[in-house]
Amino acid sequence: MKLLEDRILKDGQVFPGNILKVDSFLNHQIDVELIGEMGKEIKRIYDGCGVNKILTIEASGIGIACITAQFFSCPVLFAKKTKTKNIAATVYKTKVKSFTHGTEYDVIVSKDFISEGDRVLIVDDFLAEGNALLGLIDLCRQAGAEVVGCAIAVEKGFQDGRKRVESQGVRVESLAIVESMSDNAVTFRR
């Protein structure tokens, strides 16, 4: 998606460790118009797939997921990284290792909100090693829900996340695929 690629080139920053900082418009401060265009594109890509629920993981994917859900007219469910007193007693749970934070944590979703027969589109801001997506796929499969695919804002194409997710039989579509990053220079896969 050229609009997103152009914004990454204009406002993104590359940090050591293959970190692409896009927090001025995507995952801390959100450019709602840009996210709206991204949501339209995700709808175009997955139109006709029968999506009835969108799943993401807290926190950075929530904004993209919510705006995308407007185009699908369906609810958003986000996996929580900690269990709170007000969440249902029965949850699906899996472990996820964060590329950015370098830690492993449990993520949960209430059994009240995902079940057999759901057709789930997973939406997230980044795909690097694929750990978050694999965790979300696991939660869906525990519930008997069908994952129709994963919609990603920015994929680090030089890492093996896509291969790991596709090896699970899940479709992956990314709006921008970064081919390489170095010294604040970003190139995209065409």
Secondary structure, DSSP 8 states (H G I E B T S, - for coil): -HHHHHHHHHH-EEETTTEEE-TTTTSSS--HHHHHHHHHHHHHHHTTS---EEEEETTTTHHHHHHHHHHHT--EEEEBSS--TTS-S-EEEEEEE-TTT--EEEEEEETTS--TT-EEEEEEEEESSSHHHHHHHHHHHHHT-EEEEEEEEEEETTSSHHHHHHTTT--EEEEEEEEEEETTEEEE--
